[in-house]
Amino acid sequence: MAQHIFAYHAVEDGFELSATTVPRRRWREHCRVLSDLGWRAVRVDEMIQGADDGTFCITVDDAYASLLDVVATCECHGWRGTVFVPTGYVGKVASWDVGAWRTHRHLNWEELREVAAAGWEIGVHGHTHTALTDKPIAAARQELQCARSAMEQELGIVATSLAYPFGAVSKALAEMAQAMGFRHGVTMEPSQVEEWHSPLLLPRWPVYRMDTGAHLLARLCGAPWLKQLERARLRTIQRFSQGTRVRMSGKMNIISDAAEQTYVG
Ligand SMILES: [Zn+2]
């Protein structure tokens, strides 16, 4: 049976060019629709690949200030999730997000301790929020080690889950992450998790500002043709959402089945 991981970023109101910022009323709609049907959100490290147990994963990338509202809403439903933190920007504004209309603030360590205390898993999202595939493998390893050490020092945890910044990953990177002790790695490939997926290359359904509860339900329990339609729709949005990655590295990655894959969300 398939499992499902949703990828959120900021959940905020106000004018925004970025497709990844979800308005609060949409977020509450998602929770209400899924909760009413009995779905329960769990952390990535709690997901049992292949189980059909009525659970799905909520993941939130970047740990923006709006995460505190997300955690509070999840608590109301008895849910929890996984947040992926770019450790070099903890407590700072997202100056790395050069394509954004407005810059968001990242949570500080004290706030992240609150999130962990609420039962959320804290995962690695690089240190500098650069695409790991743009670096030599040794530098990518150093980046992940640096992020992990910061979390161990500030939160007292050894992170075992990793979200590749911009979803950029290669087979070599995934193998390196596994050798470092990461047990789960998530990408931005818009798809459900099948039993045959490597735990270090788990796809996620990105959630965009225009997504309704019906869109999320189509991914969770829609007919196969409906899921295919969602995949195609999400890939189209991703093709138009590569601004930050392109400005940061000068690269334009087209989604493909090549060794290096980039799924921007
Ligand atoms: Zn990110």
py3Dmol code that shows the C-alpha trace and the ligand (Angstrom):
import py3Dmol

protein = """\
ATOM      1  CA  MET A   1       0.000   0.000   0.000  1.00  0.00           C
ATOM      2  CA  ALA A   2       1.102   3.527  -0.603  1.00  0.00           C
ATOM      3  CA  GLN A   3       1.996   6.124   1.957  1.00  0.00           C
ATOM      4  CA  HIS A   4       1.832   9.872   1.514  1.00  0.00           C
ATOM      5  CA  ILE A   5       4.053  12.762   2.602  1.00  0.00           C
ATOM      6  CA  PHE A   6       2.891  16.356   2.183  1.00  0.00           C
ATOM      7  CA  ALA A   7       5.455  19.175   1.934  1.00  0.00           C
ATOM      8  CA  TYR A   8       4.471  22.591   3.268  1.00  0.00           C
ATOM      9  CA  HIS A   9       6.589  25.727   3.579  1.00  0.00           C
ATOM     10  CA  ALA A  10       5.166  28.998   4.999  1.00  0.00           C
ATOM     11  CA  VAL A  11       1.520  29.188   6.076  1.00  0.00           C
ATOM     12  CA  GLU A  12       0.723  32.911   6.042  1.00  0.00           C
ATOM     13  CA  ASP A  13      -1.770  35.430   4.748  1.00  0.00           C
ATOM     14  CA  GLY A  14      -0.987  38.486   2.627  1.00  0.00           C
ATOM     15  CA  PHE A  15       0.178  39.090  -0.905  1.00  0.00           C
ATOM     16  CA  GLU A  16       2.859  36.670  -2.014  1.00  0.00           C
ATOM     17  CA  LEU A  17       4.354  35.755  -5.369  1.00  0.00           C
ATOM     18  CA  SER A  18       5.608  32.411  -4.115  1.00  0.00           C
ATOM     19  CA  ALA A  19       3.333  29.451  -4.825  1.00  0.00           C
ATOM     20  CA  THR A  20       4.697  27.656  -1.754  1.00  0.00           C
ATOM     21  CA  THR A  21       3.145  30.049   0.794  1.00  0.00           C
ATOM     22  CA  VAL A  22      -0.235  28.621   1.773  1.00  0.00           C
ATOM     23  CA  PRO A  23      -2.909  31.016   3.155  1.00  0.00           C
ATOM     24  CA  ARG A  24      -4.065  30.171   6.668  1.00  0.00           C
ATOM     25  CA  ARG A  25      -7.680  29.537   5.646  1.00  0.00           C
ATOM     26  CA  ARG A  26      -6.454  26.970   3.081  1.00  0.00           C
ATOM     27  CA  TRP A  27      -4.274  25.261   5.706  1.00  0.00           C
ATOM     28  CA  ARG A  28      -7.210  25.050   8.121  1.00  0.00           C
ATOM     29  CA  GLU A  29      -9.385  23.694   5.287  1.00  0.00           C
ATOM     30  CA  HIS A  30      -6.811  20.964   4.575  1.00  0.00           C
ATOM     31  CA  CYS A  31      -6.769  19.947   8.241  1.00  0.00           C
ATOM     32  CA  ARG A  32     -10.552  19.966   8.556  1.00  0.00           C
ATOM     33  CA  VAL A  33     -11.166  17.914   5.402  1.00  0.00           C
ATOM     34  CA  LEU A  34      -8.554  15.263   6.224  1.00  0.00           C
ATOM     35  CA  SER A  35      -9.422  15.095   9.918  1.00  0.00           C
ATOM     36  CA  ASP A  36     -13.156  14.695   9.190  1.00  0.00           C
ATOM     37  CA  LEU A  37     -12.344  11.627   7.097  1.00  0.00           C
ATOM     38  CA  GLY A  38     -10.262  10.120   9.907  1.00  0.00           C
ATOM     39  CA  TRP A  39      -6.784  10.714   8.478  1.00  0.00           C
ATOM     40  CA  ARG A  40      -4.044  11.158  11.102  1.00  0.00           C
ATOM     41  CA  ALA A  41      -0.754  13.019  10.559  1.00  0.00           C
ATOM     42  CA  VAL A  42       2.487  11.478  11.807  1.00  0.00           C
ATOM     43  CA  ARG A  43       6.219  12.269  11.664  1.00  0.00           C
ATOM     44  CA  VAL A  44       8.441  10.939   8.879  1.00  0.00           C
ATOM     45  CA  ASP A  45      10.306   8.724  11.364  1.00  0.00           C
ATOM     46  CA  GLU A  46       6.961   7.212  12.438  1.00  0.00           C
ATOM     47  CA  MET A  47       5.862   6.322   8.920  1.00  0.00           C
ATOM     48  CA  ILE A  48       5.664   2.607   8.291  1.00  0.00           C
ATOM     49  CA  GLN A  49       6.412   2.194   4.613  1.00  0.00           C
ATOM     50  CA  GLY A  50       3.867  -0.106   3.044  1.00  0.00           C
ATOM     51  CA  ALA A  51       1.357   0.130   5.896  1.00  0.00           C
ATOM     52  CA  ASP A  52      -2.254   1.049   5.238  1.00  0.00           C
ATOM     53  CA  ASP A  53      -3.023   2.539   8.634  1.00  0.00           C
ATOM     54  CA  GLY A  54      -4.895   5.770   7.840  1.00  0.00           C
ATOM     55  CA  THR A  55      -1.851   7.947   8.456  1.00  0.00           C
ATOM     56  CA  PHE A  56      -0.006  10.450   6.314  1.00  0.00           C
ATOM     57  CA  CYS A  57       3.041  12.634   7.021  1.00  0.00           C
ATOM     58  CA  ILE A  58       3.049  16.399   7.362  1.00  0.00           C
ATOM     59  CA  THR A  59       6.445  17.919   6.666  1.00  0.00           C
ATOM     60  CA  VAL A  60       7.283  21.608   6.809  1.00  0.00           C
ATOM     61  CA  ASP A  61      10.453  22.877   5.153  1.00  0.00           C
ATOM     62  CA  ASP A  62      12.521  25.880   6.272  1.00  0.00           C
ATOM     63  CA  ALA A  63      11.057  26.347   9.809  1.00  0.00           C
ATOM     64  CA  TYR A  64       9.577  29.777   9.191  1.00  0.00           C
ATOM     65  CA  ALA A  65       7.897  31.660  12.041  1.00  0.00           C
ATOM     66  CA  SER A  66       4.471  30.466  10.822  1.00  0.00           C
ATOM     67  CA  LEU A  67       5.416  26.924  11.852  1.00  0.00           C
ATOM     68  CA  LEU A  68       4.283  27.727  15.404  1.00  0.00           C
ATOM     69  CA  ASP A  69       0.690  28.177  14.144  1.00  0.00           C
ATOM     70  CA  VAL A  70       0.969  24.953  12.147  1.00  0.00           C
ATOM     71  CA  VAL A  71       2.125  23.044  15.236  1.00  0.00           C
ATOM     72  CA  ALA A  72      -0.749  24.524  17.283  1.00  0.00           C
ATOM     73  CA  THR A  73      -3.349  23.522  14.659  1.00  0.00           C
ATOM     74  CA  CYS A  74      -1.905  20.018  14.479  1.00  0.00           C
ATOM     75  CA  GLU A  75      -2.093  19.732  18.272  1.00  0.00           C
ATOM     76  CA  CYS A  76      -5.835  20.453  18.090  1.00  0.00           C
ATOM     77  CA  HIS A  77      -6.217  17.426  15.816  1.00  0.00           C
ATOM     78  CA  GLY A  78      -3.848  15.211  17.804  1.00  0.00           C
ATOM     79  CA  TRP A  79      -1.372  15.335  14.911  1.00  0.00           C
ATOM     80  CA  ARG A  80       2.338  15.973  14.663  1.00  0.00           C
ATOM     81  CA  GLY A  81       4.880  16.160  11.893  1.00  0.00           C
ATOM     82  CA  THR A  82       8.461  16.764  10.833  1.00  0.00           C
ATOM     83  CA  VAL A  83      10.118  20.130  10.293  1.00  0.00           C
ATOM     84  CA  PHE A  84      13.276  20.474   8.201  1.00  0.00           C
ATOM     85  CA  VAL A  85      15.595  23.237   9.404  1.00  0.00           C
ATOM     86  CA  PRO A  86      18.393  25.049   7.485  1.00  0.00           C
ATOM     87  CA  THR A  87      20.572  25.483  10.578  1.00  0.00           C
ATOM     88  CA  GLY A  88      22.671  28.387   9.282  1.00  0.00           C
ATOM     89  CA  TYR A  89      19.538  30.572   9.173  1.00  0.00           C
ATOM     90  CA  VAL A  90      18.027  29.740  12.564  1.00  0.00           C
ATOM     91  CA  GLY A  91      16.726  33.005  14.098  1.00  0.00           C
ATOM     92  CA  LYS A  92      17.509  34.962  10.894  1.00  0.00           C
ATOM     93  CA  VAL A  93      15.525  36.215   7.910  1.00  0.00           C
ATOM     94  CA  ALA A  94      15.493  34.038   4.798  1.00  0.00           C
ATOM     95  CA  SER A  95      18.016  36.067   2.821  1.00  0.00           C
ATOM     96  CA  TRP A  96      18.817  32.898   0.826  1.00  0.00           C
ATOM     97  CA  ASP A  97      15.344  33.096  -0.742  1.00  0.00           C
ATOM     98  CA  VAL A  98      16.352  35.659  -3.344  1.00  0.00           C
ATOM     99  CA  GLY A  99      13.292  35.021  -5.496  1.00  0.00           C
ATOM    100  CA  ALA A 100      10.797  35.896  -2.773  1.00  0.00           C
ATOM    101  CA  TRP A 101       8.507  38.915  -2.864  1.00  0.00           C
ATOM    102  CA  ARG A 102       8.911  39.236   0.888  1.00  0.00           C
ATOM    103  CA  THR A 103      11.332  37.557   3.233  1.00  0.00           C
ATOM    104  CA  HIS A 104      10.181  35.300   6.038  1.00  0.00           C
ATOM    105  CA  ARG A 105      11.804  34.881   9.425  1.00  0.00           C
ATOM    106  CA  HIS A 106      13.172  31.512  10.482  1.00  0.00           C
ATOM    107  CA  LEU A 107      12.430  30.267  13.988  1.00  0.00           C
ATOM    108  CA  ASN A 108      15.185  30.634  16.590  1.00  0.00           C
ATOM    109  CA  TRP A 109      16.573  27.765  18.665  1.00  0.00           C
ATOM    110  CA  GLU A 110      14.313  28.497  21.644  1.00  0.00           C
ATOM    111  CA  GLU A 111      11.242  28.292  19.398  1.00  0.00           C
ATOM    112  CA  LEU A 112      12.547  25.096  17.814  1.00  0.00           C
ATOM    113  CA  ARG A 113      12.902  23.586  21.300  1.00  0.00           C
ATOM    114  CA  GLU A 114       9.178  24.354  21.778  1.00  0.00           C
ATOM    115  CA  VAL A 115       8.374  22.603  18.498  1.00  0.00           C
ATOM    116  CA  ALA A 116      10.376  19.551  19.579  1.00  0.00           C
ATOM    117  CA  ALA A 117       8.636  19.593  22.973  1.00  0.00           C
ATOM    118  CA  ALA A 118       5.280  19.489  21.132  1.00  0.00           C
ATOM    119  CA  GLY A 119       6.348  16.111  19.751  1.00  0.00           C
ATOM    120  CA  TRP A 120       7.577  17.190  16.336  1.00  0.00           C
ATOM    121  CA  GLU A 121      10.566  15.577  14.678  1.00  0.00           C
ATOM    122  CA  ILE A 122      13.351  18.017  13.775  1.00  0.00           C
ATOM    123  CA  GLY A 123      15.151  17.108  10.567  1.00  0.00           C
ATOM    124  CA  VAL A 124      18.091  18.475   8.584  1.00  0.00           C
ATOM    125  CA  HIS A 125      17.605  20.790   5.586  1.00  0.00           C
ATOM    126  CA  GLY A 126      21.263  21.637   4.980  1.00  0.00           C
ATOM    127  CA  HIS A 127      23.131  24.436   6.734  1.00  0.00           C
ATOM    128  CA  THR A 128      23.184  27.159   4.062  1.00  0.00           C
ATOM    129  CA  HIS A 129      20.100  26.038   2.115  1.00  0.00           C
ATOM    130  CA  THR A 130      22.076  25.482  -1.073  1.00  0.00           C
ATOM    131  CA  ALA A 131      21.473  22.582  -3.448  1.00  0.00           C
ATOM    132  CA  LEU A 132      23.766  19.765  -2.323  1.00  0.00           C
ATOM    133  CA  THR A 133      24.151  18.607  -5.926  1.00  0.00           C
ATOM    134  CA  ASP A 134      25.912  21.912  -6.697  1.00  0.00           C
ATOM    135  CA  LYS A 135      28.753  20.956  -4.322  1.00  0.00           C
ATOM    136  CA  PRO A 136      31.519  18.370  -4.477  1.00  0.00           C
ATOM    137  CA  ILE A 137      30.450  15.308  -2.481  1.00  0.00           C
ATOM    138  CA  ALA A 138      32.918  16.065   0.365  1.00  0.00           C
ATOM    139  CA  ALA A 139      31.525  19.598   0.735  1.00  0.00           C
ATOM    140  CA  ALA A 140      27.968  18.244   0.735  1.00  0.00           C
ATOM    141  CA  ARG A 141      28.952  15.850   3.521  1.00  0.00           C
ATOM    142  CA  GLN A 142      30.471  18.702   5.497  1.00  0.00           C
ATOM    143  CA  GLU A 143      27.288  20.750   5.047  1.00  0.00           C
ATOM    144  CA  LEU A 144      25.130  17.939   6.454  1.00  0.00           C
ATOM    145  CA  GLN A 145      27.562  17.228   9.281  1.00  0.00           C
ATOM    146  CA  CYS A 146      27.605  20.913  10.218  1.00  0.00           C
ATOM    147  CA  ALA A 147      23.777  21.022  10.335  1.00  0.00           C
ATOM    148  CA  ARG A 148      23.606  17.862  12.418  1.00  0.00           C
ATOM    149  CA  SER A 149      26.213  19.082  14.901  1.00  0.00           C
ATOM    150  CA  ALA A 150      24.340  22.376  15.385  1.00  0.00           C
ATOM    151  CA  MET A 151      21.136  20.459  16.147  1.00  0.00           C
ATOM    152  CA  GLU A 152      22.906  18.152  18.557  1.00  0.00           C
ATOM    153  CA  GLN A 153      24.421  21.105  20.362  1.00  0.00           C
ATOM    154  CA  GLU A 154      21.285  23.282  20.483  1.00  0.00           C
ATOM    155  CA  LEU A 155      18.504  20.689  20.716  1.00  0.00           C
ATOM    156  CA  GLY A 156      20.297  17.651  22.101  1.00  0.00           C
ATOM    157  CA  ILE A 157      19.074  15.417  19.267  1.00  0.00           C
ATOM    158  CA  VAL A 158      20.749  13.400  16.543  1.00  0.00           C
ATOM    159  CA  ALA A 159      18.666  14.070  13.432  1.00  0.00           C
ATOM    160  CA  THR A 160      17.857  11.016  11.334  1.00  0.00           C
ATOM    161  CA  SER A 161      15.641  12.623   8.661  1.00  0.00           C
ATOM    162  CA  LEU A 162      16.789  14.873   5.849  1.00  0.00           C
ATOM    163  CA  ALA A 163      15.037  17.041   3.252  1.00  0.00           C
ATOM    164  CA  TYR A 164      17.379  17.812   0.352  1.00  0.00           C
ATOM    165  CA  PRO A 165      17.287  21.613  -0.249  1.00  0.00           C
ATOM    166  CA  PHE A 166      15.306  22.331  -3.454  1.00  0.00           C
ATOM    167  CA  GLY A 167      14.746  18.580  -3.648  1.00  0.00           C
ATOM    168  CA  ALA A 168      18.085  18.333  -5.473  1.00  0.00           C
ATOM    169  CA  VAL A 169      19.576  14.885  -4.958  1.00  0.00           C
ATOM    170  CA  SER A 170      21.659  12.252  -6.687  1.00  0.00           C
ATOM    171  CA  LYS A 171      22.097   8.541  -6.000  1.00  0.00           C
ATOM    172  CA  ALA A 172      25.583   9.237  -4.619  1.00  0.00           C
ATOM    173  CA  LEU A 173      24.228  11.878  -2.237  1.00  0.00           C
ATOM    174  CA  ALA A 174      21.496   9.577  -0.966  1.00  0.00           C
ATOM    175  CA  GLU A 175      24.041   6.814  -0.361  1.00  0.00           C
ATOM    176  CA  MET A 176      26.320   9.242   1.466  1.00  0.00           C
ATOM    177  CA  ALA A 177      23.432  10.423   3.680  1.00  0.00           C
ATOM    178  CA  GLN A 178      22.614   6.813   4.522  1.00  0.00           C
ATOM    179  CA  ALA A 179      26.246   6.116   5.402  1.00  0.00           C
ATOM    180  CA  MET A 180      26.158   9.149   7.718  1.00  0.00           C
ATOM    181  CA  GLY A 181      23.285   7.578   9.644  1.00  0.00           C
ATOM    182  CA  PHE A 182      20.281   9.296   8.090  1.00  0.00           C
ATOM    183  CA  ARG A 183      17.367   6.866   7.930  1.00  0.00           C
ATOM    184  CA  HIS A 184      14.962   8.949   5.822  1.00  0.00           C
ATOM    185  CA  GLY A 185      15.561  11.392   2.973  1.00  0.00           C
ATOM    186  CA  VAL A 186      12.735  13.275   1.269  1.00  0.00           C
ATOM    187  CA  THR A 187      12.667  14.866  -2.178  1.00  0.00           C
ATOM    188  CA  MET A 188      10.141  17.044  -4.021  1.00  0.00           C
ATOM    189  CA  GLU A 189       9.072  14.450  -6.551  1.00  0.00           C
ATOM    190  CA  PRO A 190       5.283  14.793  -6.552  1.00  0.00           C
ATOM    191  CA  SER A 191       4.199  11.245  -5.863  1.00  0.00           C
ATOM    192  CA  GLN A 192       2.988   8.825  -3.240  1.00  0.00           C
ATOM    193  CA  VAL A 193       5.485   6.604  -1.411  1.00  0.00           C
ATOM    194  CA  GLU A 194       5.546   3.056  -2.719  1.00  0.00           C
ATOM    195  CA  GLU A 195       7.048   0.068  -0.951  1.00  0.00           C
ATOM    196  CA  TRP A 196       9.899  -0.063  -3.454  1.00  0.00           C
ATOM    197  CA  HIS A 197      11.090   3.512  -2.795  1.00  0.00           C
ATOM    198  CA  SER A 198      14.458   3.830  -1.077  1.00  0.00           C
ATOM    199  CA  PRO A 199      13.945   5.359   2.410  1.00  0.00           C
ATOM    200  CA  LEU A 200      16.589   7.923   1.415  1.00  0.00           C
ATOM    201  CA  LEU A 201      14.664   8.971  -1.712  1.00  0.00           C
ATOM    202  CA  LEU A 202      11.084   9.325  -0.558  1.00  0.00           C
ATOM    203  CA  PRO A 203       8.818  11.438  -2.789  1.00  0.00           C
ATOM    204  CA  ARG A 204       6.536  14.115  -1.342  1.00  0.00           C
ATOM    205  CA  TRP A 205       3.404  15.834  -2.527  1.00  0.00           C
ATOM    206  CA  PRO A 206       4.207  19.577  -2.490  1.00  0.00           C
ATOM    207  CA  VAL A 207       1.352  21.728  -1.211  1.00  0.00           C
ATOM    208  CA  TYR A 208       0.843  25.033  -3.034  1.00  0.00           C
ATOM    209  CA  ARG A 209      -1.234  28.094  -2.226  1.00  0.00           C
ATOM    210  CA  MET A 210      -3.944  27.153  -4.739  1.00  0.00           C
ATOM    211  CA  ASP A 211      -4.384  23.594  -3.427  1.00  0.00           C
ATOM    212  CA  THR A 212      -7.779  22.857  -1.880  1.00  0.00           C
ATOM    213  CA  GLY A 213      -8.781  20.044   0.448  1.00  0.00           C
ATOM    214  CA  ALA A 214     -10.133  18.233  -2.612  1.00  0.00           C
ATOM    215  CA  HIS A 215      -6.696  18.343  -4.257  1.00  0.00           C
ATOM    216  CA  LEU A 216      -5.125  16.742  -1.171  1.00  0.00           C
ATOM    217  CA  LEU A 217      -7.814  14.086  -1.024  1.00  0.00           C
ATOM    218  CA  ALA A 218      -7.258  13.258  -4.706  1.00  0.00           C
ATOM    219  CA  ARG A 219      -3.613  12.485  -3.863  1.00  0.00           C
ATOM    220  CA  LEU A 220      -4.446  10.450  -0.754  1.00  0.00           C
ATOM    221  CA  CYS A 221      -7.317   8.351  -1.986  1.00  0.00           C
ATOM    222  CA  GLY A 222      -8.254   9.372  -5.531  1.00  0.00           C
ATOM    223  CA  ALA A 223      -8.511   7.001  -8.466  1.00  0.00           C
ATOM    224  CA  PRO A 224      -5.186   6.278 -10.229  1.00  0.00           C
ATOM    225  CA  TRP A 225      -6.071   8.629 -13.118  1.00  0.00           C
ATOM    226  CA  LEU A 226      -6.809  11.430 -10.624  1.00  0.00           C
ATOM    227  CA  LYS A 227      -3.434  10.925  -8.920  1.00  0.00           C
ATOM    228  CA  GLN A 228      -1.755  11.066 -12.330  1.00  0.00           C
ATOM    229  CA  LEU A 229      -3.568  14.315 -13.050  1.00  0.00           C
ATOM    230  CA  GLU A 230      -2.319  15.754  -9.759  1.00  0.00           C
ATOM    231  CA  ARG A 231       1.253  14.685 -10.547  1.00  0.00           C
ATOM    232  CA  ALA A 232       1.078  16.425 -13.925  1.00  0.00           C
ATOM    233  CA  ARG A 233      -0.450  19.570 -12.427  1.00  0.00           C
ATOM    234  CA  LEU A 234       2.179  19.754  -9.660  1.00  0.00           C
ATOM    235  CA  ARG A 235       5.053  19.194 -12.076  1.00  0.00           C
ATOM    236  CA  THR A 236       3.762  22.053 -14.205  1.00  0.00           C
ATOM    237  CA  ILE A 237       3.739  24.363 -11.170  1.00  0.00           C
ATOM    238  CA  GLN A 238       7.264  23.209 -10.279  1.00  0.00           C
ATOM    239  CA  ARG A 239       8.552  24.103 -13.731  1.00  0.00           C
ATOM    240  CA  PHE A 240       7.476  27.692 -13.110  1.00  0.00           C
ATOM    241  CA  SER A 241       8.780  27.817  -9.514  1.00  0.00           C
ATOM    242  CA  GLN A 242      12.515  27.545  -9.989  1.00  0.00           C
ATOM    243  CA  GLY A 243      13.333  31.237  -9.412  1.00  0.00           C
ATOM    244  CA  THR A 244      15.356  30.969  -6.208  1.00  0.00           C
ATOM    245  CA  ARG A 245      17.319  27.894  -7.274  1.00  0.00           C
ATOM    246  CA  VAL A 246      18.176  29.447 -10.634  1.00  0.00           C
ATOM    247  CA  ARG A 247      19.282  32.741  -9.086  1.00  0.00           C
ATOM    248  CA  MET A 248      21.390  30.942  -6.464  1.00  0.00           C
ATOM    249  CA  SER A 249      23.254  28.618  -8.771  1.00  0.00           C
ATOM    250  CA  GLY A 250      22.627  29.776 -12.315  1.00  0.00           C
ATOM    251  CA  LYS A 251      21.246  26.306 -13.002  1.00  0.00           C
ATOM    252  CA  MET A 252      17.940  25.335 -14.498  1.00  0.00           C
ATOM    253  CA  ASN A 253      17.172  21.717 -13.755  1.00  0.00           C
ATOM    254  CA  ILE A 254      14.482  20.040 -15.742  1.00  0.00           C
ATOM    255  CA  ILE A 255      12.655  17.229 -14.038  1.00  0.00           C
ATOM    256  CA  SER A 256      13.894  13.986 -15.445  1.00  0.00           C
ATOM    257  CA  ASP A 257      14.895  10.510 -14.481  1.00  0.00           C
ATOM    258  CA  ALA A 258      18.561  11.415 -14.794  1.00  0.00           C
ATOM    259  CA  ALA A 259      21.023  10.616 -12.019  1.00  0.00           C
ATOM    260  CA  GLU A 260      20.662  14.098 -10.580  1.00  0.00           C
ATOM    261  CA  GLN A 261      17.087  15.057  -9.933  1.00  0.00           C
ATOM    262  CA  THR A 262      15.676  18.377  -8.895  1.00  0.00           C
ATOM    263  CA  TYR A 263      12.082  18.918  -7.878  1.00  0.00           C
ATOM    264  CA  VAL A 264      11.620  22.466  -6.749  1.00  0.00           C
ATOM    265  CA  GLY A 265       8.882  23.322  -4.322  1.00  0.00           C
TER     266      GLY A 265
END
"""
ligand_1 = """\
1
ZN
Zn 13.806 24.818 1.759
"""
view = py3Dmol.view(width=600, height=400)
view.addModel(protein, "pdb")
view.setStyle({"model": 0}, {"cartoon": {"style": "trace"}})
view.addModel(ligand_1, "xyz")
view.setStyle({"model": 1}, {"stick": {}})
view.zoomTo()
view.show()
